Amino acid sequence: MQPESAYYSTLQGRVNENILHLQDARGKFLLDKVNEMNIQYFINNVIDMPWCNHFLLAVFIQTDRNLDPRTIGKLFRIQPRMKELFQIYSIPTMSEFNVDIHMYGYLTGECYPEHSNNMRWEFLAWYKTFAYNTKKWLTQKLNQEEQAYFEQFLLQMPSFDSRGFSFKKLAMEQRQNNRKDETDAIVPYLPEIRATARFRWNQMKRLRDAFYKAIEDVQKLSDQLPLEFYYDEPERIGERLYFRLWDKSSFVLHHQEQFTESVVEMAINRKVTYSDENNHFFVEFVKAERIDNDEEADGLWFTEIIQLGVLGKWSQNATEEEIQRKRTLLNLWGYGEEKSKRNPEPFDGRQKGILFQSTFVSLHKDKAEGVLFDVEPFYVACTFGLLAVDVFTTTGARMNELLQINSTKECIQVKKVKDKLHYSFRVTPKGRDEVEEFYISRQTMEYIQIVLRMLKDHFQSDKIPSVEYRYERKHLFPEPKPYYFQYEKKALIAISISSCIRFLLHALRFETQEGNPVAVKSHLLRHAFATEAVQRQKMPIDIVAKILHQRNLNVTGYYSAPTATQVAQAVGELHDVIASYVDIDEAILRSPEELQKELEEHNSKVGVFNKVLGGTCVTDYVCPTKMACLGCKAKIPEPEQEHELHELIELSKYMEERYTEMGLDVEVKKAKEMRKQARIELKEIELIKQYREEQQCEPIIHTNKR
């Protein structure tokens, strides 16, 4: 009897046989339970190391404990330090590795003094965690004879008191300071981040619409490729974009001097890879020009990513010179760290169809005069990125909460109150086992609808498929669900979402006060959301903790600690309904008197069902600003209520004049602040109106045969 895993033959003879055949309490081989990601990493990076058996045993045991694969993968974080210690102390085997000598020397700075406090702290923390848990499992699961045998593969526990080291506190302080510096760089630009995400998605959709319209025109006629076409962007951009539409055969035939004779012959005869069934269309971005003046046009924001060749796993076949050059550029954008040995891969969707360029385009993009690319994978990335940015910046949700959103009535909640629809999604927050409600705006519902339409079109179905959840705490979600963040019948993971966000927001420049570049990250947006709510909007920390679904107020305090700049804003939008709604007004009329009374009391202390000055309140907790709705983080500005803010500005002018006459300086300042906040919200409403207008703009393409 042996494990069924496909990796069994690879491991056999290279690791300890008794470890390889370890079973759980039900007689199932532990190897068959290990996540593919963990075992692949082990085979590729650990199997030839002196500690391979120790690590394999730890991986098996953590798997049997039902830990998340990502958590188990953190075991491998200690490998670089192990390599360095074995090298500097010339340690040949694990039996000669003495934690109290070698690790202690590292932790005290005896060796590698250039290493940071954080590197030392993480090494000690993860080493002790896995050493303790492995020992505990052996004690609880195996008899004494078995324990005695497997003890040789246990990571040795240190006998020194780790509390005597100061690097943990210093590392924590440094990490928190770095995070707050980055948050400080982001907070003032939250409106710009949201607006840029919207406008760029609109631009990508116009390009996609023009692309498919050009394909439609070509298919009506024969022998029309390449087809040159252009269209004008909206007035805000004021540019004309020029493209060529190609398929594989036409591209080869128009660049014959750069292909072999056999390839040209296949393209002429449309055989093998150039057959109709293997054919596909792609575009070449030729140029952009200003419509009204001679200034240099910006063109498409993502062309430099293609030109520099940093899509996907760009470093795999690159020369050392190319790697260093591209690393420098990526570091300048804030996508990597200069001291890190890992090559940053900020635009790796990790999944076919997302930022994924076809083999033909990838191989031959340098043969084109302009910038060659596949349209659909970029549109998909922008669409997922748009929804992610909106959810992160309007709810403060975590990545795992975002990835849980799915197309079921248990998740998407739509209620009708006072003739108005209100929206939320229900997911399980970090550290909880039950779902909790996250209130969202109608704008977010519109973006969910956009993602839904994209997926239906992709799957050519009226429903999106149910897929397995693939991110943290996977064991809580064993049943497949129709998750919105999925593609090619696979649920997305965090790296995919992060890549979509970076692609959508690429070249937005944010810097710390020291001038260090900052890249937008999901958790950074969560910090920015909390910081703004507490420091600018003066929301009580306990209310913000509930909005963020955090139990520990100390953590919320850290998240919301003040930065150098605080800008108030919140964005809203109106649009489609995605699920059936519950008419609470109708239901309450049929309820007993005590229920009517309860609802009245509920409405008196929460705002989630209430229309407020200039917008709609979306918090279901005690009012965080004591009914001072102007500028409140929990309010979504509504363009339909723009007139209310104009009236408020006029009122504030009268109040300022009157209070000045009365000598009430504090009240004068309040009136000025009122006017300031109203103008901020009006600017946001103007962006919303502009975005809506551009969303309705359909490109009028002009074509001509080359």
C-alpha positions in Angstrom: 0.0 0.0 0.0 1.4 3.4 -1.0 0.2 7.0 -1.4 -1.8 7.9 -4.5 -0.2 11.3 -4.9 1.4 11.9 -8.3 4.5 13.2 -6.4 5.1 9.9 -4.6 7.5 8.6 -7.3 9.4 11.9 -7.3 9.9 11.8 -3.5 10.6 8.1 -3.2 14.3 7.4 -2.5 15.1 11.1 -1.9 13.4 11.5 1.5 12.9 9.3 4.6 10.5 6.4 3.7 8.8 6.4 7.1 8.0 10.1 6.8 6.8 9.5 3.2 4.4 6.8 4.4 3.0 8.6 7.5 -0.8 8.3 7.8 -3.5 10.2 9.7 -5.9 8.8 12.3 -8.1 7.4 9.5 -5.4 5.7 7.7 -5.0 8.2 4.9 -1.5 9.0 3.7 -0.5 12.5 4.7 1.2 13.0 1.3 -2.2 12.6 -0.3 -3.6 15.5 1.8 -0.8 18.0 1.1 -1.7 21.0 -1.1 0.0 20.9 -4.5 1.5 24.4 -4.0 3.3 23.2 -0.8 4.7 20.0 -2.2 5.8 21.5 -5.5 7.8 24.2 -3.6 9.3 21.5 -1.5 10.4 19.5 -4.5 11.7 22.5 -6.4 13.6 24.1 -3.5 14.0 22.0 -0.4 14.5 18.3 -1.4 18.3 18.5 -1.7 18.8 20.5 1.5 20.1 18.9 4.8 16.8 19.8 6.5 14.6 18.3 3.8 13.2 15.5 6.1 12.6 18.0 8.9 10.6 20.3 6.6 8.7 17.5 4.9 7.6 16.2 8.3 6.5 19.7 9.4 4.6 20.2 6.1 2.8 16.8 6.6 1.9 17.6 10.2 0.6 21.2 9.5 -1.5 19.7 6.7 -3.0 17.2 9.1 -3.8 20.1 11.4 -5.9 21.5 8.6 -3.8 24.7 8.4 -4.2 26.9 5.3 -1.7 26.1 2.5 -0.4 29.7 2.6 0.2 29.4 6.3 2.0 26.1 5.8 4.1 27.8 3.1 5.5 30.2 5.6 7.7 27.4 6.9 9.8 27.9 3.8 10.5 31.5 4.8 13.1 30.2 7.2 15.0 28.4 4.5 17.1 31.4 3.3 18.3 31.9 6.9 19.1 28.2 7.3 21.2 28.3 4.1 23.1 31.3 5.4 23.7 29.8 8.8 24.9 26.4 7.4 27.2 28.3 5.1 28.8 30.7 7.5 29.3 28.1 10.2 30.2 25.3 7.8 27.5 23.0 9.1 27.3 19.7 7.0 24.3 18.0 8.5 21.2 18.8 10.7 22.7 16.7 13.5 25.5 19.2 13.9 23.2 22.2 13.8 23.0 23.7 17.3 20.2 26.2 17.8 21.7 27.6 21.0 25.0 28.3 19.3 24.3 29.0 15.6 20.8 30.6 15.8 21.8 32.5 18.9 24.8 33.9 17.1 22.6 35.1 14.3 20.0 36.6 16.6 22.7 38.5 18.5 24.2 39.9 15.3 27.4 37.8 15.5 26.9 37.0 11.8 25.1 38.9 9.0 25.0 42.2 10.9 23.5 43.8 7.8 20.3 41.8 8.3 17.3 43.8 9.5 15.5 43.4 12.9 12.5 42.1 10.9 14.5 39.3 9.2 15.8 38.1 12.6 12.4 38.3 14.2 10.6 36.5 11.4 13.2 33.7 11.4 12.9 33.1 15.1 9.1 33.4 15.2 8.4 30.9 12.3 11.1 28.5 13.4 9.7 28.3 16.9 6.1 28.0 15.6 6.8 25.0 13.4 9.2 23.3 15.9 6.6 23.6 18.6 3.6 22.4 16.5 5.5 19.5 15.1 6.6 18.3 18.5 3.1 18.6 19.9 1.6 16.5 17.0 4.1 13.7 17.5 3.3 13.6 21.3 -0.4 13.5 20.7 -0.6 11.2 17.7 2.1 8.6 18.0 3.1 6.0 20.5 6.4 6.2 22.4 8.3 4.0 20.0 7.2 6.0 17.0 8.0 9.3 18.8 11.5 8.1 19.6 12.1 7.3 15.9 10.7 10.6 14.5 12.4 12.8 17.1 15.5 12.8 14.9 13.5 14.9 12.3 12.2 17.5 14.8 13.5 21.1 14.5 15.5 21.7 17.7 13.7 24.1 20.1 16.0 26.9 21.5 16.6 26.9 25.2 17.4 30.6 25.4 14.7 33.1 26.4 13.7 35.0 23.2 12.2 37.7 25.3 15.7 39.0 26.0 16.0 40.2 22.4 14.9 43.7 21.4 14.7 43.1 17.7 11.1 41.9 17.8 9.9 45.2 19.3 12.1 47.2 17.0 11.0 45.2 14.0 7.3 45.7 14.8 7.8 49.4 15.3 9.7 49.6 12.0 7.0 47.7 10.1 4.3 49.9 11.6 6.2 53.1 10.8 6.7 51.9 7.2 3.0 51.1 6.8 2.0 54.5 8.2 4.4 56.3 5.9 2.9 54.5 3.0 -0.6 55.1 4.2 0.2 58.8 4.5 1.2 58.8 0.9 -2.1 57.2 -0.2 -4.8 58.8 1.9 -4.9 62.2 0.2 -5.3 60.5 -3.1 -8.2 58.1 -2.4 -10.5 60.2 -4.6 -7.9 60.2 -7.4 -7.4 56.4 -7.1 -11.1 55.7 -7.4 -11.6 58.2 -10.2 -8.6 56.8 -12.2 -9.9 53.3 -11.8 -13.3 54.3 -13.3 -11.9 56.4 -16.1 -9.3 53.8 -17.2 -11.9 51.1 -17.1 -14.1 53.3 -19.4 -11.1 53.8 -21.7 -10.4 50.0 -21.8 -14.1 49.3 -22.6 -14.0 51.8 -25.4 -11.0 50.0 -26.9 -12.6 46.6 -26.5 -15.8 47.8 -28.2 -13.8 49.3 -31.1 -11.8 46.0 -31.3 -14.8 43.8 -31.7 -16.5 46.3 -34.0 -13.4 46.1 -36.3 -13.5 42.3 -36.2 -17.2 42.4 -37.1 -16.4 44.7 -40.1 -13.5 42.4 -41.3 -15.7 39.3 -41.1 -18.3 40.8 -43.3 -15.6 41.1 -46.1 -12.7 38.9 -47.1 -9.0 39.8 -47.3 -9.2 43.0 -45.3 -6.4 42.5 -42.8 -4.6 44.4 -41.5 -7.5 46.8 -40.9 -6.5 50.2 -39.8 -8.9 52.1 -37.6 -9.1 55.0 -35.2 -11.5 56.6 -32.9 -11.7 59.8 -30.8 -11.6 59.7 -27.0 -14.0 61.9 -25.0 -13.3 65.6 -24.5 -11.7 65.1 -21.1 -8.9 63.2 -22.9 -9.0 64.9 -26.2 -7.0 62.4 -28.1 -7.3 60.3 -31.3 -6.1 56.7 -31.0 -4.8 54.8 -34.1 -4.7 50.9 -34.3 -4.3 48.0 -36.7 -6.3 44.8 -36.4 -4.4 41.7 -37.2 -4.8 37.9 -37.2 -1.8 35.5 -37.1 -1.7 34.8 -40.8 -2.0 38.4 -41.9 0.8 39.5 -39.5 3.2 36.9 -40.8 2.4 37.7 -44.4 3.0 41.4 -43.8 6.3 40.8 -42.0 7.6 37.9 -44.2 11.2 39.0 -44.0 11.2 38.3 -40.3 9.8 34.7 -40.5 11.1 31.5 -42.0 9.9 30.2 -45.3 8.0 27.3 -43.7 6.1 29.6 -41.4 5.2 31.9 -44.3 4.0 28.9 -46.2 1.8 27.7 -43.3 0.4 31.2 -43.0 -0.4 31.4 -46.7 -2.2 28.0 -46.6 -3.7 28.6 -43.2 -2.5 25.3 -41.8 -1.5 23.9 -38.4 -1.1 26.8 -36.0 -2.4 29.2 -38.7 -5.6 27.3 -39.4 -9.0 28.9 -38.9 -9.6 27.0 -35.7 -6.3 28.2 -34.2 -6.6 31.7 -35.4 -7.3 34.8 -33.2 -7.3 38.5 -33.6 -5.1 41.1 -31.8 -4.3 44.8 -32.2 -1.3 47.0 -32.8 -1.5 50.4 -31.1 0.1 52.7 -33.7 0.0 56.1 -32.2 -2.0 58.8 -30.3 -2.4 62.4 -31.3 -4.0 65.4 -29.7 -7.2 66.5 -31.4 -7.2 70.3 -30.6 -3.5 71.1 -30.3 0.1 70.0 -31.1 1.0 68.9 -27.6 2.3 65.3 -27.1 -0.5 62.8 -26.5 -0.5 60.4 -23.6 -2.0 57.5 -25.4 -2.8 54.3 -23.5 -1.5 54.1 -19.9 -0.3 50.5 -20.1 1.8 50.6 -23.3 5.1 51.1 -21.4 4.4 47.9 -19.5 4.3 46.0 -22.8 7.2 47.9 -24.3 9.4 47.2 -21.3 8.5 43.5 -21.3 7.5 43.2 -17.6 4.2 41.3 -18.0 3.9 37.9 -16.4 7.0 36.0 -15.3 9.3 38.3 -17.3 12.6 37.2 -15.7 12.4 33.5 -16.7 14.3 33.9 -20.0 15.9 37.3 -19.4 19.7 37.9 -19.3 21.3 39.2 -16.2 21.7 42.6 -17.8 18.0 42.7 -18.7 17.0 41.6 -15.2 19.0 44.3 -13.5 17.6 47.0 -15.9 14.0 46.0 -15.4 14.4 45.5 -11.7 15.6 49.1 -11.5 12.6 50.4 -13.4 10.1 48.3 -11.3 11.7 49.5 -8.1 11.3 53.1 -9.3 7.6 52.5 -9.6 7.5 51.0 -6.1 6.9 47.4 -7.3 9.9 45.8 -5.6 12.7 46.3 -3.1 16.2 47.1 -4.0 17.7 44.8 -1.4 15.4 41.9 -2.2 16.9 39.0 -4.2 13.5 38.2 -5.7 12.5 39.7 -9.0 9.3 41.6 -8.7 6.5 40.4 -10.9 3.8 43.0 -10.4 1.8 42.2 -13.6 1.6 38.4 -13.3 -2.1 37.4 -13.3 -1.2 33.8 -12.4 -4.1 32.6 -14.5 -4.7 32.3 -18.2 -7.0 35.0 -19.5 -5.9 37.7 -17.0 -3.0 39.9 -18.2 -2.1 36.8 -20.2 -0.8 37.4 -23.7 -1.0 34.7 -26.4 2.1 32.8 -27.4 2.1 34.4 -30.8 1.8 37.9 -29.6 4.4 37.3 -26.9 6.9 35.9 -29.4 6.4 38.4 -32.2 5.5 41.7 -30.5 9.0 43.1 -31.3 8.4 42.7 -35.0 5.6 45.3 -35.1 6.1 49.0 -35.6 3.7 49.8 -32.8 2.7 48.1 -29.6 1.2 44.6 -30.1 -1.2 43.1 -27.6 -4.3 41.0 -27.0 -7.3 43.1 -25.8 -9.5 40.7 -23.8 -7.0 39.8 -21.1 -6.4 43.5 -20.4 -10.1 44.2 -20.2 -10.6 41.3 -17.8 -7.9 42.6 -15.5 -9.3 46.1 -15.6 -12.8 44.8 -14.8 -11.7 42.8 -11.8 -9.4 45.7 -10.7 -12.2 48.2 -10.8 -14.5 46.2 -8.5 -11.6 45.4 -6.1 -10.5 49.0 -5.8 -14.1 50.1 -5.2 -14.7 47.5 -2.4 -11.4 48.1 -0.7 -11.8 51.9 -0.7 -15.5 52.1 0.3 -15.8 49.3 2.8 -12.2 48.7 4.1 -12.7 45.0 3.4 -9.8 42.5 3.5 -8.7 40.5 0.5 -10.2 37.2 1.7 -13.6 39.0 2.3 -13.5 40.4 -1.3 -12.8 36.9 -2.8 -15.8 35.4 -1.0 -18.3 37.6 -2.7 -20.5 35.4 -4.8 -23.7 35.4 -6.9 -26.1 33.8 -4.4 -29.0 35.3 -2.5 -27.3 34.3 0.7 -24.4 36.6 -0.1 -25.9 39.5 -2.1 -28.5 41.4 0.0 -30.8 44.0 -1.5 -33.5 45.6 0.6 -36.2 48.1 -0.2 -36.8 50.7 2.5 -38.7 53.9 2.1 -39.0 53.3 -1.7 -35.3 53.1 -2.0 -33.0 50.0 -2.6 -30.1 49.3 -0.2 -27.3 46.9 -0.8 -24.8 44.7 1.1 -22.9 41.5 0.8 -22.5 38.8 3.5 -19.1 37.0 4.0 -17.1 35.5 6.8 -14.5 38.0 8.2 -11.0 37.0 9.4 -11.1 35.3 12.7 -14.9 34.5 12.5 -16.8 31.4 11.5 -20.1 33.1 10.7 -21.0 35.6 7.9 -21.3 39.3 8.7 -22.8 42.1 6.6 -20.8 44.7 4.6 -22.9 47.6 3.4 -22.1 48.8 -0.1 -23.2 51.5 -2.5 -25.2 51.3 -5.6 -22.0 52.1 -7.5 -20.5 48.9 -6.1 -23.6 47.0 -7.2 -23.1 48.4 -10.7 -19.5 47.1 -10.8 -20.6 43.7 -9.6 -23.1 43.7 -12.4 -20.3 44.6 -14.9 -18.2 41.7 -13.6 -21.2 39.4 -13.8 -21.9 40.3 -17.5 -18.2 39.8 -18.3 -18.3 36.3 -16.8 -21.5 35.4 -18.5 -20.0 36.5 -21.8 -16.8 34.5 -21.1 -18.6 31.3 -20.2 -21.3 31.8 -22.8 -24.0 31.1 -20.2 -26.8 32.8 -18.3 -25.1 31.6 -15.1 -21.6 31.6 -13.8 -20.1 28.3 -12.7 -19.5 27.3 -9.1 -15.8 26.9 -8.3 -13.7 26.0 -5.3 -12.5 28.7 -3.1 -8.7 28.9 -3.3 -7.5 31.5 -0.8 -6.9 31.7 3.0 -9.2 29.7 5.4 -10.2 27.5 2.5 -11.5 24.9 4.9 -14.4 27.2 5.9 -15.7 27.2 2.4 -15.6 23.5 1.2 -18.6 23.9 -1.2 -18.1 25.4 -4.6 -19.9 28.7 -5.2 -20.4 31.1 -8.1 -17.7 33.5 -7.0 -17.4 36.7 -8.9 -13.7 36.7 -8.8 -13.1 33.7 -11.0 -11.9 33.0 -14.6 -11.4 30.0 -16.7 -13.4 28.1 -14.0 -10.9 28.8 -11.3 -11.3 31.1 -8.4 -8.8 33.9 -8.3 -6.1 34.2 -5.6 -4.8 37.3 -3.9 -1.8 37.7 -6.3 -4.2 37.8 -9.3 -6.3 40.6 -7.7 -3.2 42.6 -6.7 -1.8 42.3 -10.3 -5.2 43.6 -11.7 -5.1 46.6 -9.3 -1.5 47.4 -10.2 -2.3 47.2 -13.9 -5.3 49.4 -13.7 -3.5 52.0 -11.5 -0.1 51.8 -13.1 2.0 55.0 -13.2 0.0 56.8 -10.6 2.9 58.2 -8.6 2.7 58.1 -4.8 5.7 58.9 -2.5 6.4 58.9 1.2 7.7 62.1 2.7 11.2 60.7 2.3 10.6 60.4 -1.5 10.3 56.6 -1.6 7.8 55.3 -4.2 4.6 53.6 -2.9 2.6 51.0 -4.9 -1.1 50.6 -4.2 -1.8 47.4 -2.2 -5.1 46.0 -0.9 -4.1 46.2 2.7 -2.7 49.6 2.3 -6.1 50.8 1.0 -7.7 49.2 4.2 -5.3 51.2 6.3 -6.1 54.4 4.4 -9.8 53.8 4.8 -9.4 53.4 8.6 -7.0 56.3 9.0 -9.3 58.7 7.1 -12.4 57.6 9.0 -10.8 58.2 12.5 -8.5 61.1 11.9 -10.4 63.2 9.3 -14.0 62.1 10.0 -13.5 61.8 13.7 -15.3 58.5 13.9 -15.0 56.7 17.2 -12.5 53.8 17.0 -15.1 51.3 18.2 -17.4 52.2 15.3 -14.5 52.0 12.8 -13.6 48.6 14.2 -17.1 47.4 13.5 -17.0 48.7 9.9 -13.7 46.9 9.5 -15.0 43.8 11.2 -12.2 43.9 13.8 -12.5 42.6 17.3 -9.2 44.0 18.7 -9.5 47.8 19.2 -5.8 48.0 19.6 -5.4 46.8 16.0 -7.9 49.4 14.8 -6.0 52.0 16.7 -2.9 51.1 14.9 -4.7 51.0 11.5 -6.2 54.4 12.1 -3.2 56.2 13.7 -2.8 59.7 12.4 -0.7 60.5 9.3 0.5 63.9 7.9 -2.5 64.3 5.6 -6.2 63.5 6.0 -8.6 64.1 3.2 -12.4 63.5 3.5 -14.3 61.8 0.8 -16.7 59.1 -0.1 -17.9 58.1 -3.6 -21.3 56.8 -4.7 -23.1 55.9 -7.8 -26.6 54.8 -8.9 -27.4 51.8 -11.1 -28.7 48.3 -11.6 -30.1 45.8 -9.0 -28.4 42.4 -9.0 -30.7 40.3 -6.9 -34.3 40.1 -5.7 -35.1 42.6 -2.9 -37.1 42.5 0.3 -39.7 45.3 0.6 -39.3 46.2 4.3 -41.9 48.9 4.1 -44.6 46.4 3.0 -43.4 43.8 5.5 -43.5 46.1 8.5 -47.1 47.2 7.7 -48.1 43.6 8.3 -46.1 43.3 11.5 -47.2 43.5 15.1 -47.0 46.9 16.8 -43.9 45.8 18.8 -42.0 45.2 15.5 -43.0 48.5 14.2 -41.8 50.2 17.3 -38.5 48.2 17.1 -37.9 49.4 13.6 -38.6 53.0 14.6 -36.0 52.7 17.4 -33.6 51.1 15.0 -34.0 53.9 12.5 -33.4 56.5 15.2 -29.9 55.3 15.9 -28.7 54.0 12.5 -28.5 55.6 9.1 -28.2 52.8 6.6 -31.8 53.3 5.4 -31.8 57.1 5.6 -31.4 59.8 3.0 -29.1 62.5 4.3 -27.7 65.9 3.2 -26.2 65.4 -0.3 -26.3 61.7 -0.3 -27.1 58.4 1.4 -25.8 57.0 4.8 -24.4 53.5 4.6 -23.6 52.6 8.2 -25.8 50.5 10.4 -24.1 51.5 13.7 -24.7 54.3 16.1 -24.1 57.5 14.1 -20.3 58.1 14.1 -20.5 61.9 13.6 -23.6 62.7 15.8 -25.7 63.5 12.7 -23.0 65.8 11.2 -23.4 64.2 7.8 -21.4 66.7 5.8 -18.1 65.1 4.9 -18.9 61.9 6.8 -17.1 58.7 5.7 -20.3 56.8 6.1 -22.1 58.9 3.5 -22.1 58.4 -0.3 -22.6 61.6 -2.2 -25.4 61.4 -4.8 -25.4 63.5 -8.0 -29.2 63.7 -7.7 -28.8 65.6 -4.5 -26.2 68.1 -5.7 -28.6 71.0 -5.3 -28.6 70.4 -1.5 -24.9 71.1 -1.3 -25.2 74.3 -3.4 -27.9 75.5 -1.1 -25.7 74.6 1.9 -22.8 76.7 0.5 -25.1 79.7 0.3 -26.4 79.1 3.8 -22.8 78.8 5.1 -22.0 82.2 3.6 -24.9 83.8 5.4 -24.0 82.0 8.7 -20.4 83.2 8.4 -21.5 86.8 7.9 -24.0 86.6 10.7 -21.6 85.0 13.2 -18.9 87.5 12.3 -21.3 90.3 13.2 -22.0 88.6 16.5 -18.3 88.1 17.2 -18.6 84.3 17.4 -15.2 83.3 16.0 -15.6 79.5 16.6 -18.9 79.5 14.8 -17.4 81.4 11.9 -14.8 78.7 11.5 -17.5 76.0 11.6 -19.3 77.8 8.8 -16.2 78.0 6.7 -15.4 74.3 7.3 -19.0 73.5 6.3 -18.5 75.2 3.0 -15.2 73.5 2.5 -16.6 70.0 3.0 -19.6 70.8 0.7 -17.2 71.8 -2.0 -15.1 68.6 -1.6 -18.3 66.6 -2.0 -19.3 68.6 -5.1 -16.0 67.9 -6.7 -16.6 64.2 -6.1 -20.1 64.4 -7.5 -18.6 66.2 -10.6 -16.2 63.2 -11.1 -19.2 60.8 -10.8 -21.2 62.8 -13.4 -18.2 62.9 -15.7 -17.6 59.2 -15.2 -21.2 58.4 -16.0 -21.1 60.6 -19.1 -18.0 58.8 -20.4 -19.5 55.4 -19.5 -22.2 56.1 -22.1 -19.7 57.2 -24.7 -19.4 54.6 -27.5 -16.4 54.9 -29.8 -17.2 55.7 -33.4 -14.5 53.9 -35.3 -13.2 54.9 -38.7 -11.6 52.2 -40.8 -9.6 51.9 -44.0 -7.7 49.0 -45.6 -4.0 49.2 -45.4 
